[in-house]
Amino acid sequence: PARLLDPTALGLRAEGPALDAELTGLDTEALERAFTQAHVAVVPGFCARDELGRTVLLGRGGSDFTALFIAERAGGHCVLVKDVDGLYERDPALPGPRPRRLTVATWDDSLRVAGKLVQPKTIRFAQQHRQSFTVGAVGAAHGTLIGPGPTRTEGSSVAEPLDVVLLGLGTVGRGVYERLAAHPGNFRIRHIVVRETARHVAAGVPAALLTTDAEAALASGCDLVIELLGGLEPAGSLIERELANGARVVTANKAVVATRWGALAGYAASGQLAFAAAAGGAVPVLETLQSLADAGSVRGVRAVINGTCNFILDELTRGIAYADALAEAQALGFAERDPTADVSGLDAEHKLRLCSLAAWGREPDQLERQGIDTVSAALVAQGQAPGRALKLVASLRHEDGRVVARIAPEVLPAEDFLAGARAEGNRAEITLADGNCVRLAGKGAGRWPTTAAVLGDVWTLSRAASVEAAAAAAAA
Protein backbone atom coordinates (compact mmCIF):
# COMPACT_ATOMS: atom_id res chain seq x y z
CA PRO A 1 0.00 0.00 0.00
CA ALA A 2 1.28 3.45 -0.93
CA ARG A 3 0.32 7.06 -0.34
CA LEU A 4 0.81 9.73 -3.00
CA LEU A 5 1.59 13.14 -1.47
CA ASP A 6 1.42 16.27 -3.60
CA PRO A 7 3.54 19.31 -2.63
CA THR A 8 0.71 20.83 -0.60
CA ALA A 9 0.02 17.67 1.40
CA LEU A 10 3.76 17.23 1.98
CA GLY A 11 4.30 20.86 2.93
CA LEU A 12 7.15 20.99 0.39
CA ARG A 13 8.13 24.66 0.12
CA ALA A 14 10.66 26.49 -2.03
CA GLU A 15 11.81 29.99 -2.88
CA GLY A 16 13.62 31.62 -5.76
CA PRO A 17 13.14 31.59 -9.55
CA ALA A 18 9.95 29.83 -10.66
CA LEU A 19 11.88 27.47 -12.97
CA ASP A 20 14.86 26.78 -10.68
CA ALA A 21 13.69 27.22 -7.09
CA GLU A 22 15.48 26.00 -3.96
CA LEU A 23 13.70 23.85 -1.37
CA THR A 24 13.29 25.46 2.03
CA GLY A 25 10.65 23.54 3.99
CA LEU A 26 8.96 20.19 4.63
CA ASP A 27 6.10 19.14 6.91
CA THR A 28 7.77 16.11 8.54
CA GLU A 29 4.64 15.38 10.58
CA ALA A 30 2.65 14.94 7.36
CA LEU A 31 5.25 12.45 6.16
CA GLU A 32 5.09 10.55 9.44
CA ARG A 33 1.30 10.39 9.22
CA ALA A 34 1.55 8.95 5.72
CA PHE A 35 3.69 6.11 7.03
CA THR A 36 1.06 5.21 9.61
CA GLN A 37 -1.33 4.58 6.70
CA ALA A 38 0.95 2.90 4.15
CA HIS A 39 4.36 1.30 3.74
CA VAL A 40 5.43 3.60 0.91
CA ALA A 41 5.08 7.34 0.34
CA VAL A 42 5.42 8.61 -3.23
CA VAL A 43 6.35 12.29 -3.45
CA PRO A 44 6.96 14.74 -6.32
CA GLY A 45 10.53 15.12 -7.43
CA PHE A 46 10.46 18.26 -9.53
CA CYS A 47 8.07 20.80 -7.99
CA ALA A 48 7.07 22.54 -4.77
CA ARG A 49 5.00 25.51 -3.58
CA ASP A 50 6.39 28.99 -2.94
CA GLU A 51 5.37 31.33 -0.12
CA LEU A 52 2.35 32.47 -2.17
CA GLY A 53 1.16 28.92 -2.82
CA ARG A 54 2.23 28.92 -6.47
CA THR A 55 3.77 25.87 -8.13
CA VAL A 56 7.49 26.29 -8.81
CA LEU A 57 9.92 23.94 -10.53
CA LEU A 58 13.22 22.76 -9.04
CA GLY A 59 15.33 22.74 -12.22
CA ARG A 60 17.67 20.01 -13.47
CA GLY A 61 18.27 17.31 -10.91
CA GLY A 62 15.20 18.32 -8.96
CA SER A 63 14.29 14.72 -8.12
CA ASP A 64 17.73 14.01 -6.62
CA PHE A 65 17.59 17.28 -4.71
CA THR A 66 14.11 16.53 -3.38
CA ALA A 67 15.09 13.03 -2.22
CA LEU A 68 18.17 14.33 -0.42
CA PHE A 69 16.27 17.25 1.10
CA ILE A 70 13.50 15.01 2.47
CA ALA A 71 16.04 12.53 3.87
CA GLU A 72 17.92 15.35 5.61
CA ARG A 73 14.79 16.86 7.12
CA ALA A 74 13.27 13.50 8.10
CA GLY A 75 16.49 12.04 9.49
CA GLY A 76 16.78 9.20 6.97
CA HIS A 77 19.42 7.89 4.57
CA CYS A 78 18.96 8.73 0.89
CA VAL A 79 19.63 6.23 -1.90
CA LEU A 80 19.56 7.64 -5.44
CA VAL A 81 18.67 4.86 -7.88
CA LYS A 82 20.43 5.23 -11.23
CA ASP A 83 21.17 3.05 -14.25
CA VAL A 84 24.74 2.35 -13.07
CA ASP A 85 25.87 0.90 -9.75
CA GLY A 86 27.69 3.98 -8.49
CA LEU A 87 30.28 6.58 -9.50
CA TYR A 88 33.23 5.62 -11.70
CA GLU A 89 36.50 7.37 -12.44
CA ARG A 90 35.02 8.02 -15.89
CA ASP A 91 31.91 6.98 -17.80
CA PRO A 92 31.99 3.14 -17.97
CA ALA A 93 29.94 3.23 -21.18
CA LEU A 94 32.78 4.89 -23.09
CA PRO A 95 35.30 2.80 -25.08
CA GLY A 96 38.50 1.80 -23.38
CA PRO A 97 39.58 -0.09 -20.28
CA ARG A 98 36.94 -0.57 -17.63
CA PRO A 99 37.30 2.27 -15.10
CA ARG A 100 37.40 1.65 -11.39
CA ARG A 101 34.28 2.17 -9.34
CA LEU A 102 34.36 4.44 -6.32
CA THR A 103 33.10 2.60 -3.24
CA VAL A 104 33.36 5.83 -1.21
CA ALA A 105 33.69 9.35 -2.62
CA THR A 106 34.09 12.71 -0.93
CA TRP A 107 31.69 15.47 -1.91
CA ASP A 108 34.49 17.25 -3.80
CA ASP A 109 35.51 14.12 -5.72
CA SER A 110 31.86 13.45 -6.52
CA LEU A 111 31.52 16.93 -8.01
CA ARG A 112 34.51 16.11 -10.20
CA VAL A 113 33.42 12.68 -11.54
CA ALA A 114 29.61 12.54 -11.23
CA GLY A 115 28.95 14.45 -14.44
CA LYS A 116 25.24 14.32 -15.25
CA LEU A 117 24.62 11.32 -12.99
CA VAL A 118 24.07 13.49 -9.90
CA GLN A 119 23.45 17.20 -10.29
CA PRO A 120 26.05 19.46 -8.62
CA LYS A 121 23.51 21.36 -6.53
CA THR A 122 22.45 18.08 -4.91
CA ILE A 123 26.03 17.25 -3.95
CA ARG A 124 26.64 20.80 -2.69
CA PHE A 125 23.50 20.58 -0.53
CA ALA A 126 24.78 17.34 0.99
CA GLN A 127 28.19 18.89 1.61
CA GLN A 128 26.65 21.96 3.23
CA HIS A 129 24.66 19.77 5.64
CA ARG A 130 27.44 17.17 6.14
CA GLN A 131 25.04 14.58 4.74
CA SER A 132 26.04 11.18 3.36
CA PHE A 133 24.02 9.42 0.68
CA THR A 134 24.31 6.44 -1.66
CA VAL A 135 24.22 6.19 -5.44
CA GLY A 136 23.33 2.73 -6.76
CA ALA A 137 21.27 0.71 -9.21
CA VAL A 138 18.37 -1.72 -9.07
CA GLY A 139 19.64 -5.23 -8.41
CA ALA A 140 23.17 -4.10 -7.53
CA ALA A 141 24.92 -5.51 -4.48
CA HIS A 142 26.68 -2.23 -3.76
CA GLY A 143 26.81 1.45 -4.58
CA THR A 144 28.94 4.52 -3.96
CA LEU A 145 28.70 6.19 -0.56
CA ILE A 146 29.12 9.94 -1.01
CA GLY A 147 30.13 11.80 2.11
CA PRO A 148 33.15 13.01 4.08
CA GLY A 149 35.36 10.24 2.69
CA PRO A 150 38.14 9.44 2.25
CA THR A 151 37.61 8.40 -1.37
CA ARG A 152 38.23 4.70 -2.05
CA THR A 153 38.11 2.73 -5.31
CA GLU A 154 37.99 -0.90 -6.25
CA GLY A 155 38.49 -2.87 -9.44
CA SER A 156 35.64 -3.21 -11.89
CA SER A 157 32.67 -4.64 -10.05
CA VAL A 158 30.08 -4.61 -12.78
CA ALA A 159 28.45 -8.00 -12.35
CA GLU A 160 27.88 -10.23 -15.33
CA PRO A 161 24.20 -10.64 -16.24
CA LEU A 162 22.51 -13.74 -14.84
CA ASP A 163 21.96 -16.49 -17.40
CA VAL A 164 18.25 -17.29 -17.37
CA VAL A 165 16.15 -20.16 -18.66
CA LEU A 166 12.45 -19.34 -18.76
CA LEU A 167 10.11 -22.34 -18.64
CA GLY A 168 6.79 -21.29 -20.11
CA LEU A 169 5.66 -18.30 -22.15
CA GLY A 170 1.97 -18.06 -21.37
CA THR A 171 0.14 -15.05 -19.97
CA VAL A 172 2.55 -14.51 -17.08
CA GLY A 173 5.60 -15.88 -18.88
CA ARG A 174 5.27 -13.31 -21.65
CA GLY A 175 5.08 -10.52 -19.09
CA VAL A 176 8.19 -11.80 -17.32
CA TYR A 177 10.06 -12.18 -20.62
CA GLU A 178 9.31 -8.58 -21.61
CA ARG A 179 10.58 -7.21 -18.31
CA LEU A 180 13.75 -9.33 -18.31
CA ALA A 181 14.48 -8.32 -21.90
CA ALA A 182 14.26 -4.67 -20.80
CA HIS A 183 17.20 -5.23 -18.41
CA PRO A 184 19.98 -6.82 -20.53
CA GLY A 185 22.61 -5.60 -18.09
CA ASN A 186 21.10 -7.79 -15.38
CA PHE A 187 19.65 -10.76 -17.24
CA ARG A 188 20.76 -12.75 -20.27
CA ILE A 189 17.91 -14.95 -21.51
CA ARG A 190 19.47 -18.15 -22.82
CA HIS A 191 16.40 -20.21 -23.65
CA ILE A 192 12.62 -20.05 -23.43
CA VAL A 193 10.88 -23.42 -23.30
CA VAL A 194 7.47 -23.54 -24.99
CA ARG A 195 5.11 -26.20 -26.34
CA GLU A 196 5.36 -24.89 -29.92
CA THR A 197 7.52 -22.09 -31.28
CA ALA A 198 5.75 -20.71 -34.37
CA ARG A 199 3.10 -18.76 -32.45
CA HIS A 200 5.69 -17.00 -30.30
CA VAL A 201 7.94 -16.20 -33.27
CA ALA A 202 4.92 -14.60 -34.95
CA ALA A 203 4.41 -12.54 -31.78
CA GLY A 204 7.94 -11.13 -32.00
CA VAL A 205 9.98 -13.41 -29.73
CA PRO A 206 13.38 -14.20 -31.31
CA ALA A 207 13.35 -17.72 -32.73
CA ALA A 208 16.88 -18.34 -31.42
CA LEU A 209 15.61 -18.16 -27.85
CA LEU A 210 12.74 -20.61 -28.29
CA THR A 211 12.87 -24.36 -27.84
CA THR A 212 10.49 -27.19 -27.07
CA ASP A 213 13.24 -29.24 -25.39
CA ALA A 214 13.41 -28.40 -21.68
CA GLU A 215 16.14 -30.95 -21.04
CA ALA A 216 18.47 -29.45 -23.64
CA ALA A 217 17.75 -25.90 -22.52
CA LEU A 218 18.61 -26.66 -18.90
CA ALA A 219 21.62 -28.80 -19.84
CA SER A 220 23.23 -25.73 -21.40
CA GLY A 221 23.65 -24.30 -17.90
CA CYS A 222 22.10 -21.27 -16.24
CA ASP A 223 22.15 -19.24 -13.04
CA LEU A 224 18.40 -18.76 -12.72
CA VAL A 225 15.42 -20.89 -13.74
CA ILE A 226 12.00 -19.24 -13.86
CA GLU A 227 9.32 -21.93 -13.93
CA LEU A 228 5.93 -20.83 -15.27
CA LEU A 229 4.78 -24.05 -16.91
CA GLY A 230 2.14 -24.85 -14.32
CA GLY A 231 1.00 -28.34 -13.39
CA LEU A 232 2.79 -30.92 -11.28
CA GLU A 233 4.86 -32.45 -14.08
CA PRO A 234 7.28 -31.95 -15.67
CA ALA A 235 7.56 -28.76 -13.61
CA GLY A 236 8.12 -30.47 -10.25
CA SER A 237 10.91 -32.75 -11.43
CA LEU A 238 12.64 -29.95 -13.31
CA ILE A 239 12.53 -27.65 -10.27
CA GLU A 240 13.97 -30.28 -7.93
CA ARG A 241 16.74 -31.24 -10.33
CA GLU A 242 17.84 -27.68 -11.05
CA LEU A 243 17.91 -26.83 -7.36
CA ALA A 244 20.05 -29.90 -6.73
CA ASN A 245 22.37 -28.70 -9.52
CA GLY A 246 22.84 -25.37 -7.74
CA ALA A 247 20.63 -23.09 -9.85
CA ARG A 248 18.37 -20.52 -8.26
CA VAL A 249 14.71 -21.09 -9.03
CA VAL A 250 11.68 -18.79 -9.06
CA THR A 251 8.25 -20.31 -9.53
CA ALA A 252 4.60 -19.30 -9.37
CA ASN A 253 3.59 -22.97 -9.20
CA LYS A 254 1.68 -23.31 -5.95
CA ALA A 255 0.73 -26.94 -6.75
CA VAL A 256 4.36 -28.07 -6.94
CA VAL A 257 5.48 -26.15 -3.86
CA ALA A 258 2.51 -27.34 -1.79
CA THR A 259 2.78 -31.01 -2.77
CA ARG A 260 6.59 -31.28 -2.69
CA TRP A 261 7.28 -29.13 0.35
CA GLY A 262 9.27 -31.86 2.09
CA ALA A 263 11.82 -31.87 -0.73
CA LEU A 264 11.80 -28.11 -1.30
CA ALA A 265 11.74 -26.67 2.21
CA GLY A 266 15.52 -26.62 2.63
CA TYR A 267 16.03 -24.74 -0.63
CA ALA A 268 13.36 -22.21 0.35
CA ALA A 269 15.01 -21.68 3.75
CA SER A 270 18.41 -21.08 2.16
CA GLY A 271 16.99 -18.55 -0.33
CA GLN A 272 17.75 -20.68 -3.39
CA LEU A 273 14.03 -21.16 -4.14
CA ALA A 274 11.52 -18.29 -4.20
CA PHE A 275 7.78 -18.57 -4.76
CA ALA A 276 6.06 -15.37 -3.59
CA ALA A 277 3.88 -15.40 -6.72
CA ALA A 278 2.38 -18.74 -5.69
CA ALA A 279 -0.15 -17.07 -3.37
CA GLY A 280 -1.87 -13.73 -3.62
CA GLY A 281 -0.69 -12.38 -6.97
CA ALA A 282 0.75 -8.94 -6.28
CA VAL A 283 -0.38 -9.14 -2.62
CA PRO A 284 2.64 -10.12 -0.44
CA VAL A 285 0.78 -12.72 1.64
CA LEU A 286 3.58 -15.26 2.04
CA GLU A 287 6.28 -12.67 2.76
CA THR A 288 4.09 -11.03 5.40
CA LEU A 289 3.21 -14.34 7.04
CA GLN A 290 6.85 -15.41 7.14
CA SER A 291 7.83 -12.10 8.71
CA LEU A 292 5.10 -12.32 11.34
CA ALA A 293 5.85 -15.99 11.98
CA ASP A 294 9.40 -15.10 13.01
CA ALA A 295 7.81 -13.33 15.97
CA GLY A 296 5.48 -16.29 16.60
CA SER A 297 2.45 -14.06 16.50
CA VAL A 298 0.12 -15.50 13.81
CA ARG A 299 -3.20 -16.80 15.13
CA GLY A 300 -5.28 -17.07 11.97
CA VAL A 301 -5.76 -16.05 8.34
CA ARG A 302 -8.88 -15.14 6.33
CA ALA A 303 -8.40 -14.35 2.68
CA VAL A 304 -9.81 -13.97 -0.80
CA ILE A 305 -6.87 -15.48 -2.67
CA ASN A 306 -8.23 -16.50 -6.06
CA GLY A 307 -8.85 -13.55 -8.35
CA THR A 308 -10.57 -15.69 -10.97
CA CYS A 309 -13.24 -16.87 -8.53
CA ASN A 310 -13.69 -13.41 -7.11
CA PHE A 311 -14.28 -11.98 -10.59
CA ILE A 312 -16.82 -14.67 -11.45
CA LEU A 313 -18.70 -14.30 -8.16
CA ASP A 314 -18.89 -10.54 -8.66
CA GLU A 315 -20.37 -11.16 -12.11
CA LEU A 316 -22.88 -13.69 -10.75
CA THR A 317 -24.18 -11.19 -8.20
CA ARG A 318 -24.60 -8.70 -11.06
CA GLY A 319 -26.98 -11.16 -12.71
CA ILE A 320 -24.53 -12.56 -15.28
CA ALA A 321 -24.85 -16.29 -16.07
CA TYR A 322 -22.04 -18.55 -14.81
CA ALA A 323 -20.92 -19.63 -18.30
CA ASP A 324 -20.78 -16.02 -19.50
CA ALA A 325 -18.88 -14.87 -16.41
CA LEU A 326 -16.33 -17.65 -16.87
CA ALA A 327 -15.92 -16.83 -20.56
CA GLU A 328 -15.31 -13.17 -19.69
CA ALA A 329 -12.71 -14.14 -17.08
CA GLN A 330 -10.93 -16.23 -19.70
CA ALA A 331 -11.07 -13.42 -22.26
CA LEU A 332 -9.51 -11.02 -19.76
CA GLY A 333 -6.70 -13.45 -18.92
CA PHE A 334 -7.93 -14.10 -15.36
CA ALA A 335 -8.91 -17.73 -15.98
CA GLU A 336 -6.97 -20.49 -17.74
CA ARG A 337 -8.30 -22.35 -20.76
CA ASP A 338 -9.04 -25.19 -18.34
CA PRO A 339 -10.43 -23.35 -15.28
CA THR A 340 -11.00 -26.46 -13.14
CA ALA A 341 -8.27 -25.74 -10.59
CA ASP A 342 -9.63 -22.25 -10.00
CA VAL A 343 -13.35 -22.83 -9.86
CA SER A 344 -13.12 -26.07 -7.86
CA GLY A 345 -11.19 -24.26 -5.11
CA LEU A 346 -8.07 -26.40 -5.67
CA ASP A 347 -5.95 -23.36 -6.51
CA ALA A 348 -7.08 -21.68 -3.28
CA GLU A 349 -6.32 -24.90 -1.40
CA HIS A 350 -2.73 -24.96 -2.66
CA LYS A 351 -2.29 -21.32 -1.70
CA LEU A 352 -3.79 -21.92 1.73
CA ARG A 353 -1.40 -24.82 2.32
CA LEU A 354 1.50 -22.48 1.51
CA CYS A 355 0.11 -19.89 3.92
CA SER A 356 -0.02 -22.53 6.65
CA LEU A 357 3.58 -23.52 5.96
CA ALA A 358 4.65 -19.88 6.03
CA ALA A 359 2.81 -19.14 9.27
CA TRP A 360 3.45 -22.30 11.28
CA GLY A 361 5.83 -24.49 9.28
CA ARG A 362 3.22 -27.21 8.83
CA GLU A 363 0.32 -28.14 6.60
CA PRO A 364 -3.25 -28.01 7.91
CA ASP A 365 -4.36 -30.92 10.07
CA GLN A 366 -7.87 -30.62 8.67
CA LEU A 367 -9.03 -29.08 5.40
CA GLU A 368 -12.51 -28.61 3.96
CA ARG A 369 -12.89 -27.36 0.38
CA GLN A 370 -15.85 -26.20 -1.70
CA GLY A 371 -15.37 -24.28 -4.93
CA ILE A 372 -17.66 -21.96 -6.87
CA ASP A 373 -18.50 -24.42 -9.65
CA THR A 374 -21.43 -25.72 -7.61
CA VAL A 375 -22.51 -22.45 -6.00
CA SER A 376 -26.29 -22.40 -5.57
CA ALA A 377 -28.71 -19.86 -6.96
CA ALA A 378 -29.94 -19.28 -3.41
CA LEU A 379 -26.45 -18.30 -2.22
CA VAL A 380 -26.02 -15.97 -5.20
CA ALA A 381 -29.34 -14.36 -4.34
CA GLN A 382 -28.15 -13.78 -0.77
CA GLY A 383 -25.00 -12.15 -2.14
CA GLN A 384 -27.14 -9.80 -4.25
CA ALA A 385 -28.90 -8.41 -1.17
CA PRO A 386 -28.00 -4.82 -0.16
CA GLY A 387 -25.04 -4.67 2.20
CA ARG A 388 -23.87 -8.18 1.30
CA ALA A 389 -21.07 -9.65 -0.83
CA LEU A 390 -20.47 -13.21 -2.04
CA LYS A 391 -16.82 -14.29 -1.75
CA LEU A 392 -14.77 -17.49 -1.86
CA VAL A 393 -13.21 -17.30 1.59
CA ALA A 394 -10.08 -19.27 2.47
CA SER A 395 -9.35 -19.44 6.19
CA LEU A 396 -6.82 -20.91 8.60
CA ARG A 397 -7.19 -21.23 12.37
CA HIS A 398 -4.45 -22.32 14.76
CA GLU A 399 -6.04 -23.53 17.95
CA ASP A 400 -5.51 -26.33 20.47
CA GLY A 401 -2.31 -27.31 18.68
CA ARG A 402 -4.07 -27.95 15.37
CA VAL A 403 -4.33 -26.01 12.10
CA VAL A 404 -7.82 -26.08 10.56
CA ALA A 405 -8.37 -24.89 6.98
CA ARG A 406 -11.57 -24.14 5.13
CA ILE A 407 -12.39 -22.92 1.62
CA ALA A 408 -16.00 -22.16 0.72
CA PRO A 409 -18.24 -19.45 -0.76
CA GLU A 410 -19.60 -17.16 1.97
CA VAL A 411 -21.97 -14.22 2.06
CA LEU A 412 -20.22 -11.44 3.97
CA PRO A 413 -21.50 -8.16 5.37
CA ALA A 414 -20.28 -5.14 3.41
CA GLU A 415 -18.19 -3.91 6.36
CA ASP A 416 -16.10 -7.10 6.33
CA PHE A 417 -12.63 -6.28 4.98
CA LEU A 418 -12.74 -9.23 2.57
CA ALA A 419 -16.03 -8.00 1.12
CA GLY A 420 -14.13 -5.07 -0.39
CA ALA A 421 -12.24 -7.29 -2.84
CA ARG A 422 -13.52 -6.37 -6.29
CA ALA A 423 -13.21 -8.16 -9.64
CA GLU A 424 -9.80 -9.92 -9.76
CA GLY A 425 -8.70 -8.37 -6.46
CA ASN A 426 -7.29 -10.33 -3.52
CA ARG A 427 -7.42 -9.48 0.18
CA ALA A 428 -5.96 -11.09 3.28
CA GLU A 429 -6.59 -10.47 6.96
CA ILE A 430 -3.99 -11.93 9.33
CA THR A 431 -4.99 -12.13 12.99
CA LEU A 432 -2.19 -11.85 15.54
CA ALA A 433 -1.88 -13.32 18.99
CA ASP A 434 -2.58 -9.92 20.59
CA GLY A 435 -5.85 -9.57 18.67
CA ASN A 436 -4.59 -7.03 16.15
CA CYS A 437 -4.93 -7.58 12.39
CA VAL A 438 -2.62 -7.06 9.44
CA ARG A 439 -4.57 -6.38 6.26
CA LEU A 440 -3.32 -6.69 2.69
CA ALA A 441 -5.04 -5.88 -0.60
CA GLY A 442 -4.15 -5.83 -4.29
CA LYS A 443 -4.64 -7.46 -7.67
CA GLY A 444 -4.69 -11.25 -7.61
CA ALA A 445 -5.14 -12.46 -11.18
CA GLY A 446 -3.98 -11.59 -14.67
CA ARG A 447 -0.63 -11.10 -16.31
CA TRP A 448 0.79 -8.10 -14.50
CA PRO A 449 -0.03 -8.79 -10.85
CA THR A 450 1.56 -12.24 -11.05
CA THR A 451 4.38 -10.90 -13.21
CA ALA A 452 5.12 -8.29 -10.54
CA ALA A 453 5.29 -10.97 -7.85
CA VAL A 454 7.60 -13.17 -9.96
CA LEU A 455 9.86 -10.23 -10.73
CA GLY A 456 10.04 -9.35 -7.04
CA ASP A 457 11.55 -12.79 -6.43
CA VAL A 458 13.78 -12.50 -9.51
CA TRP A 459 15.29 -9.21 -8.33
CA THR A 460 15.79 -10.60 -4.81
CA LEU A 461 17.74 -13.57 -6.16
CA SER A 462 19.61 -11.30 -8.56
CA ARG A 463 20.80 -9.16 -5.67
CA ALA A 464 21.85 -12.28 -3.75
CA ALA A 465 23.88 -13.41 -6.76
CA SER A 466 25.51 -9.97 -6.98
CA VAL A 467 26.46 -10.09 -3.31
CA GLU A 468 28.04 -13.52 -3.76
CA ALA A 469 29.93 -12.39 -6.87
CA ALA A 470 31.23 -9.30 -5.08
CA ALA A 471 32.34 -11.38 -2.10
CA ALA A 472 34.11 -13.86 -4.38
CA ALA A 473 35.87 -11.04 -6.24
CA ALA A 474 36.99 -9.49 -2.97
CA ALA A 475 38.32 -12.86 -1.71
CA ALA A 476 40.25 -13.37 -4.95
Disulfide bonds with the S-S distance in Angstrom:
none
